[in-house]
Amino acid sequence: MKKKAADKSSEDALLLSIIDGIEEVKGHDIKILDLRNIEAAIADYFIVCTGTSTTQVEAIARSAENFTRKELDERPRRVEGVRNAQWVLMDYFTIIVHVFYEPMREHYDIEGLWSDGKVMALPKKAKPEPKAKAEPKPKAEPKAKAKAKAKAPAKPKAEPKVKAAAKPKAEPKAKVAAKPKAKASAKPKAEQKAKVAVKTITVVKPKVVTKKTAKKKDE
């Protein structure tokens, strides 16, 4: 059972490699015939494809051979028809490849002759699984931190001291209202002048003129 499983996986890899080589140079109308259920079959699989010119037919055959040689180190047991490039046959033991120039494919009708075979879907390449991203390595802690396994619990912050309530400022003493100085009432100017006049004017007593004095003056 293990041998058969190994053979199956190698056949699948060979099928994929041949088809990759055909598609590389634009070979078209590719079909795979599964002949394993036919007793008289000369191979397990037929691969049939077409080229639009004899030059392309030859290029398809060369490309398929190069792919199997480089990828799997597999070479066909024999290759026929390359010189004329009308129908090239490549024998890989369990797989036979038929590369036809387009008019020749219709003429020989390989699919009709082996119609008991089952037409297979073209195998698809398995997509490579995305590589898992490597998790970044944790950075090495500095030596001082590495030695201290557990950090000492942080000391509780001292509660702020309650500020003493500020004493109310003493109310300023009421200033004693200064008594306005009583201004000496100004005496009227007329009175002042009168006083001055009193000081300077000397009172002259009028002389009484008598009759005697009048006679003396007349004399």
C-alpha positions in Angstrom: 0.0 0.0 0.0 2.8 2.4 0.9 4.5 1.7 -2.5 1.3 2.4 -4.4 0.8 5.6 -2.4 4.4 6.6 -3.3 3.8 5.8 -7.0 0.6 7.8 -7.0 2.3 10.9 -5.6 5.2 10.6 -8.0 2.7 10.2 -10.9 0.8 13.3 -9.8 4.0 15.3 -9.6 5.0 14.1 -13.1 1.6 15.1 -14.5 1.9 18.6 -13.0 5.5 19.1 -14.3 4.5 18.0 -17.9 1.5 20.3 -17.9 3.6 23.2 -16.5 6.0 22.7 -19.4 3.2 22.7 -22.0 1.6 25.9 -20.6 5.0 27.6 -20.4 5.0 27.9 -24.3 1.3 28.5 -24.7 0.2 24.9 -25.6 -3.6 24.8 -25.5 -6.6 22.4 -25.4 -4.9 20.3 -22.8 -6.7 17.1 -21.8 -5.8 14.2 -19.5 -7.3 10.7 -20.1 -7.3 8.3 -17.2 -6.8 4.8 -18.7 -6.3 2.8 -15.5 -9.6 1.0 -15.8 -8.9 -0.2 -19.3 -7.1 -3.6 -19.4 -5.5 -3.2 -22.8 -4.2 0.3 -22.1 -0.5 0.8 -22.8 -0.2 3.5 -20.0 -2.1 4.9 -17.0 -2.5 8.3 -18.5 -2.6 10.1 -21.8 -1.9 13.8 -22.0 -3.1 15.4 -25.3 -2.4 19.0 -26.3 -2.2 21.2 -29.5 0.2 23.7 -31.1 -0.9 26.2 -33.7 2.3 25.6 -35.8 4.9 22.9 -36.3 7.4 25.3 -34.6 5.2 25.5 -31.5 4.7 21.7 -31.5 8.4 21.2 -31.3 8.8 23.9 -28.6 6.0 22.3 -26.5 7.8 18.9 -26.5 11.2 20.5 -25.6 9.6 22.5 -22.8 7.9 19.5 -21.2 11.1 17.5 -21.3 13.1 20.3 -19.7 10.6 20.8 -16.9 10.5 17.1 -15.9 14.3 16.9 -16.0 14.9 20.0 -13.9 12.1 19.6 -11.4 12.0 15.8 -11.0 15.1 14.4 -12.7 12.7 12.4 -15.0 13.4 11.9 -18.7 11.1 10.3 -21.3 12.1 6.7 -22.4 11.6 7.7 -26.0 10.5 10.7 -28.1 9.1 10.3 -31.6 8.0 12.8 -34.4 10.1 15.8 -33.4 11.6 16.2 -36.9 8.3 16.5 -38.7 6.5 18.2 -35.7 3.1 17.0 -36.8 2.6 14.6 -34.0 5.2 14.2 -31.2 4.9 11.3 -28.8 6.8 11.3 -25.5 6.8 8.1 -23.5 7.2 8.4 -19.7 6.3 4.8 -19.0 3.1 5.3 -17.1 2.3 8.6 -18.8 2.3 9.2 -22.6 2.2 12.7 -24.0 0.7 13.5 -27.5 1.6 16.9 -28.9 -0.4 17.5 -32.1 -0.3 20.1 -34.8 -3.9 21.3 -34.9 -5.1 19.6 -38.2 -3.4 16.3 -37.2 -5.3 16.2 -33.9 -8.7 16.2 -35.7 -7.4 13.6 -38.2 -6.2 11.0 -35.7 -8.8 11.7 -33.0 -7.0 10.1 -30.0 -9.8 11.1 -27.6 -12.3 9.2 -29.8 -10.1 6.1 -30.0 -9.7 6.0 -26.2 -13.2 7.2 -25.4 -13.5 4.5 -22.6 -10.9 6.5 -20.7 -12.1 9.1 -18.2 -11.3 12.7 -18.9 -9.6 14.3 -15.8 -9.6 17.8 -14.7 -6.2 19.5 -14.9 -4.5 19.3 -11.5 -3.9 22.5 -9.7 -0.8 23.5 -8.0 -1.0 23.4 -4.2 -0.5 26.9 -2.9 2.5 27.1 -0.5 1.4 27.8 3.0 2.4 31.2 4.3 5.3 31.1 6.7 4.3 31.8 10.2 5.9 35.0 11.4 8.4 34.4 14.1 7.4 36.0 17.3 9.8 38.8 18.3 12.1 37.7 21.2 11.5 39.6 24.4 14.2 42.2 25.0 16.6 41.4 27.7 16.0 43.4 30.8 18.9 45.5 32.1 21.0 43.8 34.7 19.7 46.0 37.5 16.2 45.0 36.7 17.0 41.4 36.1 18.4 41.1 39.6 15.4 42.6 41.2 12.9 39.9 40.8 10.1 41.7 42.5 9.8 45.4 42.7 9.5 46.8 46.3 6.0 48.1 46.8 5.8 51.7 46.3 5.7 53.7 49.6 2.4 55.4 50.1 2.6 59.1 49.6 2.6 61.2 52.7 -0.7 63.0 53.2 -0.3 66.7 52.7 -0.2 68.7 56.0 -3.4 70.6 56.8 -2.6 74.2 56.6 -3.5 76.2 59.7 -6.3 78.5 59.1 -5.0 82.0 58.6 -5.8 84.4 61.5 -8.2 87.1 60.5 -6.4 90.4 60.2 -7.1 93.0 62.9 -9.4 95.6 61.7 -7.6 98.9 61.3 -8.2 101.5 64.1 -10.6 104.2 63.1 -8.6 107.4 62.6 -9.7 110.2 64.8 -11.1 112.8 62.6 -8.9 115.9 62.9 -10.8 118.9 64.2 -10.8 121.6 61.6 -8.9 124.6 62.8 -11.3 127.5 63.3 -10.2 130.2 61.0 -10.4 133.7 62.4 -13.2 135.3 60.6 -11.8 138.0 58.4 -12.8 141.4 59.5 -14.2 143.5 56.9 -11.7 145.7 55.1 -13.7 148.8 55.9 -13.1 148.3 59.6 -9.4 147.8 59.1 -9.2 151.0 57.2 -11.1 152.8 59.9 -8.6 151.6 62.5 -5.7 152.8 60.4 -7.4 156.1 60.0 -7.8 156.3 63.7 -4.1 155.7 64.2 -2.9 158.3 61.8 -5.4 161.1 62.0 -4.9 163.4 64.9 -8.0 165.2 66.0 -7.5 168.9 65.8 -9.7 170.8 68.2 -11.3 173.8 66.6 -10.4 177.1 67.9 -13.2 179.2 69.3 -13.0 182.6 67.8 -14.0 185.2 70.2 -14.5 188.9 69.7 -11.2 189.6 71.4 -9.3 187.5 69.2 -11.0 188.9 66.2 -10.0 192.5 67.2 -6.4 191.5 67.6 -6.3 190.1 64.1 -7.8 193.3 62.7 -5.2 195.3 64.3 
